[in-house]
Amino acid sequence: MAEGKRDADERAFAIELNSGSDLKNVNFTNWAQRIVLEGSIGTLKHADFVEGSVLELVGTEGVLKIDFSKEDMAEASQG
């Protein structure tokens, strides 16, 4: 996943789709407002932590990567 300048608490994500037809909706009116991305990565083939701190969900139609480690998962679960 691309490294960029961001706060330590921020979480990055990347979505890779096999086809634009897998993207259901992209909605924003300007960059200052909320942006909604909706689509499908298809049927889940596997999920794993890669690159140390990236949760990777691999589907039949694409891949979703989130900057989110096992430690982050444990902390979030304890709420």
DRENPADREN-946699 format. One record per residue (C-alpha): x, y negated, z; residue number from 1; residue in one letter. Coordinates in nm, 3 decimals. Layout:
BEGIN
- X,Y,Z,NUM,a
...
This chain:
BEGIN
- 0.000,0.000,0.000,1,m
- 0.128,-0.347,-0.080,2,a
- 0.297,-0.524,0.205,3,e
- 0.194,-0.884,0.242,4,g
- 0.213,-1.159,0.496,5,k
- -0.058,-1.100,0.757,6,r
- -0.112,-1.108,1.133,7,d
- -0.006,-0.800,1.332,8,a
- -0.370,-0.722,1.421,9,d
- -0.497,-0.743,1.064,10,e
- -0.573,-0.425,0.870,11,r
- -0.523,-0.402,0.494,12,a
- -0.707,-0.178,0.249,13,f
- -0.677,-0.063,-0.110,14,a
- -0.938,0.101,-0.329,15,i
- -0.845,0.290,-0.643,16,e
- -1.130,0.416,-0.861,17,l
- -1.102,0.644,-1.161,18,n
- -1.358,0.437,-1.353,19,s
- -1.533,0.103,-1.329,20,g
- -1.859,0.295,-1.339,21,s
- -1.779,0.416,-0.984,22,d
- -1.801,0.057,-0.861,23,l
- -2.159,-0.007,-0.759,24,k
- -2.146,-0.371,-0.654,25,n
- -1.902,-0.661,-0.617,26,v
- -2.071,-0.966,-0.476,27,n
- -1.927,-1.308,-0.393,28,f
- -2.014,-1.661,-0.487,29,t
- -1.687,-1.817,-0.382,30,n
- -1.373,-1.711,-0.195,31,w
- -1.484,-1.886,0.127,32,a
- -1.789,-1.661,0.170,33,q
- -1.834,-1.296,0.258,34,r
- -1.733,-1.051,-0.015,35,i
- -1.903,-0.713,-0.048,36,v
- -1.746,-0.423,-0.239,37,l
- -1.962,-0.113,-0.278,38,e
- -1.888,0.198,-0.472,39,g
- -1.809,0.565,-0.444,40,s
- -1.489,0.768,-0.423,41,i
- -1.702,1.074,-0.501,42,g
- -1.700,1.392,-0.298,43,t
- -1.436,1.388,-0.024,44,l
- -1.148,1.620,-0.114,45,k
- -0.927,1.541,0.185,46,h
- -0.842,1.280,0.446,47,a
- -0.502,1.231,0.603,48,d
- -0.266,0.978,0.752,49,f
- 0.015,0.890,0.510,50,v
- 0.307,0.648,0.515,51,e
- 0.295,0.658,0.894,52,g
- 0.002,0.425,0.945,53,s
- -0.230,0.453,0.645,54,v
- -0.556,0.649,0.656,55,l
- -0.607,0.787,0.306,56,e
- -0.944,0.923,0.194,57,l
- -0.916,1.107,-0.138,58,v
- -1.232,1.175,-0.332,59,g
- -1.313,1.324,-0.669,60,t
- -1.355,0.975,-0.817,61,e
- -1.097,0.767,-0.631,62,g
- -0.887,0.692,-0.324,63,v
- -0.950,0.459,-0.028,64,l
- -0.648,0.357,0.180,65,k
- -0.677,0.166,0.508,66,i
- -0.392,0.035,0.723,67,d
- -0.508,0.228,1.031,68,f
- -0.288,0.465,1.233,69,s
- -0.369,0.762,1.456,70,k
- -0.292,0.536,1.752,71,e
- -0.545,0.279,1.626,72,d
- -0.799,0.562,1.599,73,m
- -0.737,0.667,1.961,74,a
- -0.768,0.308,2.086,75,e
- -1.090,0.246,1.890,76,a
- -1.241,0.573,2.017,77,s
- -1.181,0.470,2.379,78,q
- -1.363,0.145,2.307,79,g
